[in-house]
């Protein structure tokens, strides 16, 4: 039997530096050796939404270089997820650097990367119900076609999985739109962040670099139709997510308040990846409420996953409560879901959403 969610993203060991707009670090410590990577954040995002008994339903693949840290291996193991480790002693573990200047982020690899692709998936992983893909449209096409071809050779008849595609910002440009549309026609959900969406479609942005709602609606509709997508989900950071589907469009807020208010947000690295790990899980679960569509309910799962990912530098912390139940960052995940549904979402619900 396959997994519920499998991420084709990578693990990276990160260095993180913070500066203000003038280039001063304001005395903030430069950090190194932090567990990161899109794949690991997606795994954590899906895993924290599951019970310990369900932990093995989410997984990924990790390449362990000759310098792979023992403490990072131990941290991942505590999650109980289905992580396949592949030793690559001839190379270092993939390392990267995140530099923040105000709200701007720069990302670069410090060592050669080794991506996860369909050729590395075994029988069990190939049968996963939902796949998180991060990459260029060319990589997306290659991975989806590879997975579907290999699944056709497996014994038994099964439905196609759900593919959720997260693009790479450097590939997002109007010139690449034709190959993006080709890739979209192979996946179920296309989920760029606000910057990726704006760069791909060359849209004008309003005050504070926000994309106007009328532009979001028209461009998402066009992408969904041209790409034959079930939904376009634009991740808006502190402003939540915009879910565009055939039935209607709906903006869902983030769990945490936007910047400037009292907030528990510490480091936004990986928040979008964790959102998509949660989103993948939500796509194969029943909607949380009757008034939520499948795509909106999945975004609620994503919002909760992201909320835990950005409350510290590195991964959310797993512990055990006095009652023996799992706690993430000291909280019960189900309680946070109920708070979101009953308070945050209810307070922003727009019955006229289209």
LOLUM-888463 format. One record per residue (C-alpha): x, y, z negated; residue number from 0; residue in one letter. Coordinates in pm, 1 decimal. Layout:
N
NODE;east;north;up;n;res
NODE;X;Y;Z;NUM;A .
...
This chain:
354
NODE;east;north;up;n;res
NODE;0.0;0.0;0.0;0;X .
NODE;131.4;344.9;92.1;1;X .
NODE;173.7;655.6;-117.8;2;X .
NODE;-79.5;935.5;-148.3;3;X .
NODE;171.4;1210.3;-63.6;4;X .
NODE;518.7;1194.9;89.7;5;X .
NODE;735.6;1502.2;148.9;6;X .
NODE;984.2;1511.4;435.2;7;X .
NODE;1161.7;1806.0;276.3;8;X .
NODE;1507.9;1794.1;123.4;9;X .
NODE;1664.3;1819.1;-219.8;10;X .
NODE;1920.2;2094.9;-263.2;11;X .
NODE;2142.2;2202.2;-550.8;12;X .
NODE;2097.2;2578.0;-568.7;13;X .
NODE;2285.9;2887.7;-672.0;14;X .
NODE;2056.7;3181.7;-754.5;15;X .
NODE;2150.7;3550.0;-772.6;16;X .
NODE;1925.1;3844.9;-859.5;17;X .
NODE;1978.1;4208.9;-759.5;18;X .
NODE;1763.9;4520.4;-758.7;19;X .
NODE;1697.0;4722.9;-443.8;20;X .
NODE;2021.0;4917.8;-495.4;21;X .
NODE;2230.9;4602.6;-512.9;22;X .
NODE;2289.2;4599.1;-889.9;23;X .
NODE;2251.3;4271.4;-1076.7;24;X .
NODE;2137.8;4469.3;-1386.0;25;X .
NODE;2330.7;4228.0;-1601.4;26;X .
NODE;2131.7;3925.8;-1485.9;27;X .
NODE;2326.6;3604.7;-1494.6;28;X .
NODE;2418.1;3428.8;-1171.1;29;X .
NODE;2297.7;3070.9;-1192.8;30;X .
NODE;2439.5;2758.3;-1032.8;31;X .
NODE;2359.8;2389.3;-1020.0;32;X .
NODE;1980.9;2441.0;-1019.6;33;X .
NODE;1761.3;2158.3;-888.8;34;X .
NODE;1576.4;2283.4;-582.5;35;X .
NODE;1479.8;2218.9;-223.7;36;X .
NODE;1145.7;2225.4;-42.4;37;X .
NODE;1099.2;1850.6;-71.9;38;X .
NODE;1162.7;1834.1;-445.0;39;X .
NODE;933.7;2128.8;-515.8;40;X .
NODE;659.0;1965.5;-306.8;41;X .
NODE;705.1;1637.6;-494.7;42;X .
NODE;689.2;1817.9;-829.6;43;X .
NODE;380.8;2012.4;-718.3;44;X .
NODE;188.5;1696.9;-631.5;45;X .
NODE;323.5;1492.7;-922.7;46;X .
NODE;221.0;1731.3;-1199.8;47;X .
NODE;-140.9;1702.9;-1080.5;48;X .
NODE;-136.8;1326.5;-1137.9;49;X .
NODE;-150.4;1113.2;-1450.1;50;X .
NODE;153.8;904.0;-1549.0;51;X .
NODE;-25.6;596.0;-1415.4;52;X .
NODE;-58.2;767.7;-1077.0;53;X .
NODE;296.5;907.8;-1063.5;54;X .
NODE;420.8;657.2;-806.5;55;X .
NODE;160.5;785.1;-559.0;56;X .
NODE;385.0;1078.8;-466.3;57;X .
NODE;735.7;1054.5;-331.6;58;X .
NODE;1020.0;1164.1;-114.0;59;X .
NODE;1371.3;1073.3;-9.0;60;X .
NODE;1688.8;1210.0;-165.5;61;X .
NODE;2037.6;1193.2;-16.5;62;X .
NODE;2290.3;1157.4;-298.7;63;X .
NODE;2628.9;1296.6;-202.2;64;X .
NODE;2949.7;1200.5;-379.3;65;X .
NODE;2898.0;1489.3;-624.9;66;X .
NODE;2532.1;1427.9;-709.5;67;X .
NODE;2477.8;1553.0;-1069.3;68;X .
NODE;2375.7;1290.0;-1323.6;69;X .
NODE;2156.1;1536.1;-1514.7;70;X .
NODE;1954.9;1612.3;-1201.2;71;X .
NODE;1906.7;1242.2;-1131.1;72;X .
NODE;1785.7;1197.6;-1489.9;73;X .
NODE;1541.4;1490.2;-1459.7;74;X .
NODE;1380.0;1353.5;-1144.2;75;X .
NODE;1354.3;1007.6;-1298.6;76;X .
NODE;1144.6;1141.6;-1588.5;77;X .
NODE;867.5;1228.1;-1340.9;78;X .
NODE;813.2;862.3;-1252.3;79;X .
NODE;757.9;952.9;-886.2;80;X .
NODE;840.0;722.7;-594.5;81;X .
NODE;1173.8;872.3;-491.4;82;X .
NODE;1394.4;675.6;-255.1;83;X .
NODE;1762.2;747.2;-317.5;84;X .
NODE;2010.4;707.5;-33.1;85;X .
NODE;2377.6;728.2;-126.4;86;X .
NODE;2594.9;926.1;115.5;87;X .
NODE;2940.4;912.1;-48.2;88;X .
NODE;3113.3;1049.3;261.6;89;X .
NODE;2953.1;1392.2;214.2;90;X .
NODE;2867.0;1641.0;-61.2;91;X .
NODE;2510.6;1682.3;-182.3;92;X .
NODE;2332.2;1956.9;10.4;93;X .
NODE;2384.1;2290.0;-165.1;94;X .
NODE;2218.2;2625.3;-97.8;95;X .
NODE;2209.7;2983.7;-223.5;96;X .
NODE;1905.0;3199.9;-297.5;97;X .
NODE;1970.4;3574.0;-325.6;98;X .
NODE;1693.0;3806.3;-441.6;99;X .
NODE;1708.6;4182.5;-384.3;100;X .
NODE;1392.5;4330.8;-530.3;101;X .
NODE;1117.2;4120.3;-371.1;102;X .
NODE;1332.5;4027.9;-69.6;103;X .
NODE;1485.3;3682.2;-53.6;104;X .
NODE;1780.7;3553.5;145.4;105;X .
NODE;1850.6;3182.0;179.0;106;X .
NODE;2159.1;3008.5;314.1;107;X .
NODE;2305.9;2660.9;307.7;108;X .
NODE;2649.0;2631.3;148.2;109;X .
NODE;2716.7;2277.2;273.2;110;X .
NODE;2596.4;2083.7;579.7;111;X .
NODE;2235.5;1970.4;539.7;112;X .
NODE;2100.1;1621.8;600.2;113;X .
NODE;1728.5;1633.1;675.6;114;X .
NODE;1473.0;1361.1;608.6;115;X .
NODE;1308.5;1221.1;922.1;116;X .
NODE;1080.9;937.3;1027.7;117;X .
NODE;1370.1;698.3;1101.5;118;X .
NODE;1447.2;685.1;728.2;119;X .
NODE;1099.4;574.0;617.2;120;X .
NODE;1039.3;215.1;514.3;121;X .
NODE;716.7;15.5;544.4;122;X .
NODE;560.4;156.8;226.8;123;X .
NODE;649.8;520.0;294.6;124;X .
NODE;516.0;504.0;650.1;125;X .
NODE;172.3;416.1;511.1;126;X .
NODE;142.0;737.7;308.6;127;X .
NODE;-192.3;916.4;333.9;128;X .
NODE;-54.7;1270.4;360.0;129;X .
NODE;280.1;1400.7;480.6;130;X .
NODE;437.1;1737.4;398.0;131;X .
NODE;655.8;1848.6;688.6;132;X .
NODE;888.0;2149.0;680.1;133;X .
NODE;1079.9;2253.9;987.8;134;X .
NODE;1082.2;2401.0;1333.8;135;X .
NODE;809.8;2308.1;1583.9;136;X .
NODE;1056.6;2079.6;1763.3;137;X .
NODE;1127.0;1891.4;1440.8;138;X .
NODE;754.6;1876.2;1360.4;139;X .
NODE;676.3;1721.0;1699.3;140;X .
NODE;958.0;1468.5;1664.6;141;X .
NODE;862.8;1366.4;1310.5;142;X .
NODE;487.2;1334.3;1371.2;143;X .
NODE;528.7;1137.8;1693.5;144;X .
NODE;788.0;918.8;1524.7;145;X .
NODE;564.5;841.8;1226.4;146;X .
NODE;259.3;767.5;1441.1;147;X .
NODE;460.2;541.7;1674.2;148;X .
NODE;604.7;344.3;1384.9;149;X .
NODE;267.1;318.3;1210.8;150;X .
NODE;114.2;166.2;1526.3;151;X .
NODE;356.6;-123.3;1490.1;152;X .
NODE;252.2;-198.2;1133.1;153;X .
NODE;10.1;-486.5;1074.4;154;X .
NODE;-353.7;-393.8;1017.2;155;X .
NODE;-563.8;-101.2;1131.5;156;X .
NODE;-547.4;231.7;949.8;157;X .
NODE;-657.5;588.8;1001.8;158;X .
NODE;-406.2;853.9;1097.4;159;X .
NODE;-257.9;1033.6;796.1;160;X .
NODE;-301.3;1401.2;715.0;161;X .
NODE;-6.8;1612.6;832.7;162;X .
NODE;55.4;1947.6;662.5;163;X .
NODE;317.4;2158.0;840.7;164;X .
NODE;523.2;2434.3;679.4;165;X .
NODE;728.4;2623.1;943.1;166;X .
NODE;1079.0;2766.2;910.9;167;X .
NODE;1089.4;3145.1;922.2;168;X .
NODE;1382.7;3166.3;1165.3;169;X .
NODE;1177.4;2985.0;1431.4;170;X .
NODE;872.6;3211.3;1394.9;171;X .
NODE;860.5;3449.8;1690.0;172;X .
NODE;608.6;3530.1;1966.3;173;X .
NODE;846.2;3374.5;2218.6;174;X .
NODE;813.7;3040.9;2040.3;175;X .
NODE;433.4;3049.2;2015.8;176;X .
NODE;380.1;2798.3;2303.3;177;X .
NODE;591.2;2529.6;2133.3;178;X .
NODE;422.6;2613.4;1800.8;179;X .
NODE;80.8;2552.0;1959.1;180;X .
NODE;206.6;2219.4;2095.1;181;X .
NODE;319.2;2116.4;1746.1;182;X .
NODE;-4.8;2236.1;1584.3;183;X .
NODE;-205.6;2000.8;1804.5;184;X .
NODE;-34.5;1709.3;1629.2;185;X .
NODE;-101.6;1817.2;1269.8;186;X .
NODE;-409.3;1882.2;1056.1;187;X .
NODE;-301.0;2188.4;860.3;188;X .
NODE;-63.9;2469.3;957.0;189;X .
NODE;56.7;2671.9;656.9;190;X .
NODE;294.8;2962.3;709.1;191;X .
NODE;367.2;3219.4;443.2;192;X .
NODE;279.0;3582.0;507.0;193;X .
NODE;617.7;3668.9;659.2;194;X .
NODE;619.3;3365.2;887.8;195;X .
NODE;264.4;3437.0;1002.9;196;X .
NODE;345.6;3801.1;1080.4;197;X .
NODE;666.0;3718.4;1268.3;198;X .
NODE;510.1;3438.4;1472.1;199;X .
NODE;220.7;3653.9;1590.1;200;X .
NODE;398.2;3991.9;1582.8;201;X .
NODE;116.9;4144.5;1378.0;202;X .
NODE;125.8;4491.3;1230.1;203;X .
NODE;125.7;4505.1;852.9;204;X .
NODE;-48.9;4756.3;632.5;205;X .
NODE;46.4;4923.4;302.0;206;X .
NODE;285.6;4717.9;88.2;207;X .
NODE;342.4;4500.2;395.4;208;X .
NODE;3.0;4331.8;354.3;209;X .
NODE;-166.8;4188.0;662.4;210;X .
NODE;-512.3;4349.7;703.6;211;X .
NODE;-804.2;4111.6;650.5;212;X .
NODE;-946.6;4166.9;997.8;213;X .
NODE;-609.7;4074.2;1148.6;214;X .
NODE;-584.4;3763.1;929.7;215;X .
NODE;-931.3;3652.7;1034.5;216;X .
NODE;-891.9;3707.9;1408.6;217;X .
NODE;-541.5;3564.7;1433.6;218;X .
NODE;-619.5;3262.2;1216.5;219;X .
NODE;-926.3;3186.5;1428.8;220;X .
NODE;-718.9;3205.0;1744.9;221;X .
NODE;-444.9;2982.4;1602.7;222;X .
NODE;-698.1;2729.4;1478.4;223;X .
NODE;-871.2;2710.0;1816.7;224;X .
NODE;-558.4;2708.4;2032.4;225;X .
NODE;-377.5;2466.8;1801.1;226;X .
NODE;-683.9;2242.0;1756.2;227;X .
NODE;-626.9;2260.3;1380.8;228;X .
NODE;-860.5;2169.4;1097.8;229;X .
NODE;-741.5;2474.0;905.0;230;X .
NODE;-482.1;2748.6;890.4;231;X .
NODE;-367.9;2823.4;535.4;232;X .
NODE;-165.5;3143.3;499.7;233;X .
NODE;28.0;3153.5;173.6;234;X .
NODE;23.8;3510.1;35.9;235;X .
NODE;251.1;3472.4;-266.9;236;X .
NODE;122.0;3671.8;-563.1;237;X .
NODE;-199.6;3738.0;-369.4;238;X .
NODE;-293.2;3370.5;-337.9;239;X .
NODE;-386.4;3199.3;-12.1;240;X .
NODE;-612.5;3263.5;285.3;241;X .
NODE;-793.3;2950.3;406.1;242;X .
NODE;-928.5;2968.6;761.9;243;X .
NODE;-1148.1;2676.5;869.5;244;X .
NODE;-1431.4;2630.0;1115.9;245;X .
NODE;-1702.2;2663.7;849.2;246;X .
NODE;-1574.9;2989.7;701.3;247;X .
NODE;-1274.0;3187.3;586.5;248;X .
NODE;-1198.6;3233.0;218.8;249;X .
NODE;-931.8;3405.2;13.7;250;X .
NODE;-834.4;3218.3;-302.6;251;X .
NODE;-636.4;3411.3;-566.1;252;X .
NODE;-314.2;3298.9;-727.7;253;X .
NODE;-337.3;3162.9;-1081.6;254;X .
NODE;-100.0;3425.4;-1219.6;255;X .
NODE;-171.9;3797.2;-1193.6;256;X .
NODE;21.6;3994.5;-929.3;257;X .
NODE;351.5;4155.2;-1017.0;258;X .
NODE;328.8;4462.1;-1235.0;259;X .
NODE;81.8;4305.0;-1476.5;260;X .
NODE;168.4;4096.7;-1779.6;261;X .
NODE;275.5;3771.6;-1622.5;262;X .
NODE;461.8;3449.1;-1689.3;263;X .
NODE;624.8;3453.3;-1346.9;264;X .
NODE;1002.8;3411.8;-1382.3;265;X .
NODE;1133.1;3289.3;-1045.2;266;X .
NODE;919.9;3244.3;-733.4;267;X .
NODE;1165.6;3005.4;-566.4;268;X .
NODE;978.3;2695.4;-451.5;269;X .
NODE;632.3;2827.4;-527.9;270;X .
NODE;514.6;2787.5;-168.7;271;X .
NODE;660.8;2438.3;-141.1;272;X .
NODE;492.8;2330.8;-465.4;273;X .
NODE;166.9;2478.9;-334.7;274;X .
NODE;186.4;2253.6;-29.7;275;X .
NODE;266.2;1945.3;-235.5;276;X .
NODE;-50.3;2014.8;-431.8;277;X .
NODE;-237.2;2095.8;-112.0;278;X .
NODE;-147.0;1758.9;39.9;279;X .
NODE;-285.7;1582.4;-265.4;280;X .
NODE;-601.5;1792.3;-252.8;281;X .
NODE;-660.2;1692.4;108.4;282;X .
NODE;-706.0;1327.9;9.5;283;X .
NODE;-906.4;1394.2;-307.8;284;X .
NODE;-1275.1;1479.0;-337.9;285;X .
NODE;-1347.6;1853.9;-361.9;286;X .
NODE;-1325.9;1985.2;-717.5;287;X .
NODE;-1661.7;2161.7;-697.2;288;X .
NODE;-1967.3;2130.8;-464.4;289;X .
NODE;-1924.1;2492.2;-351.6;290;X .
NODE;-1567.8;2428.3;-233.3;291;X .
NODE;-1483.9;2277.2;103.8;292;X .
NODE;-1209.7;2015.0;128.2;293;X .
NODE;-962.5;2278.3;248.5;294;X .
NODE;-1049.7;2524.8;-27.0;295;X .
NODE;-1033.2;2259.9;-297.6;296;X .
NODE;-690.5;2159.3;-170.2;297;X .
NODE;-583.6;2523.3;-203.6;298;X .
NODE;-694.5;2519.2;-567.7;299;X .
NODE;-467.6;2220.0;-626.7;300;X .
NODE;-195.5;2415.6;-448.6;301;X .
NODE;-248.6;2727.5;-660.7;302;X .
NODE;-218.4;2526.6;-981.0;303;X .
NODE;95.5;2346.2;-861.6;304;X .
NODE;255.9;2676.6;-761.8;305;X .
NODE;166.5;2837.0;-1095.4;306;X .
NODE;379.5;2584.3;-1283.7;307;X .
NODE;666.2;2602.9;-1032.5;308;X .
NODE;726.1;2976.7;-1079.5;309;X .
NODE;719.9;2997.4;-1459.8;310;X .
NODE;1091.3;2918.9;-1495.3;311;X .
NODE;1412.7;2891.7;-1300.6;312;X .
NODE;1417.2;2541.8;-1157.1;313;X .
NODE;1153.1;2273.5;-1193.4;314;X .
NODE;849.7;2269.8;-1426.7;315;X .
NODE;930.7;2095.0;-1751.8;316;X .
NODE;757.9;1769.9;-1844.9;317;X .
NODE;701.1;1680.9;-2209.9;318;X .
NODE;462.8;1482.3;-2426.4;319;X .
NODE;198.5;1641.1;-2650.3;320;X .
NODE;101.9;1537.1;-3000.8;321;X .
NODE;-187.4;1339.8;-2854.6;322;X .
NODE;48.1;1148.7;-2627.6;323;X .
NODE;-75.1;1326.5;-2314.9;324;X .
NODE;158.3;1477.5;-2057.4;325;X .
NODE;234.2;1848.3;-2079.7;326;X .
NODE;390.7;2056.4;-1805.0;327;X .
NODE;550.2;2376.3;-1932.3;328;X .
NODE;374.3;2298.3;-2259.7;329;X .
NODE;23.2;2288.8;-2110.2;330;X .
NODE;-235.2;2036.1;-2000.3;331;X .
NODE;-271.2;2064.6;-1622.2;332;X .
NODE;-643.5;1983.7;-1628.3;333;X .
NODE;-706.8;2275.2;-1864.5;334;X .
NODE;-537.2;2510.6;-1621.4;335;X .
NODE;-748.8;2375.1;-1336.1;336;X .
NODE;-1066.1;2439.0;-1537.9;337;X .
NODE;-948.5;2790.5;-1627.4;338;X .
NODE;-888.8;2864.8;-1261.3;339;X .
NODE;-1224.3;2730.7;-1147.4;340;X .
NODE;-1433.9;2876.6;-1430.3;341;X .
NODE;-1267.5;3213.7;-1477.0;342;X .
NODE;-1025.8;3323.2;-1204.8;343;X .
NODE;-1202.7;3181.7;-900.8;344;X .
NODE;-1551.8;3249.3;-1033.2;345;X .
NODE;-1461.5;3613.9;-1092.8;346;X .
NODE;-1342.3;3661.5;-734.8;347;X .
NODE;-1600.4;3454.5;-551.0;348;X .
NODE;-1744.4;3635.2;-253.3;349;X .
NODE;-2072.5;3474.9;-136.4;350;X .
NODE;-2045.5;3672.1;184.9;351;X .
NODE;-1715.7;3503.9;278.9;352;X .
NODE;-1720.9;3400.5;644.4;353;X .
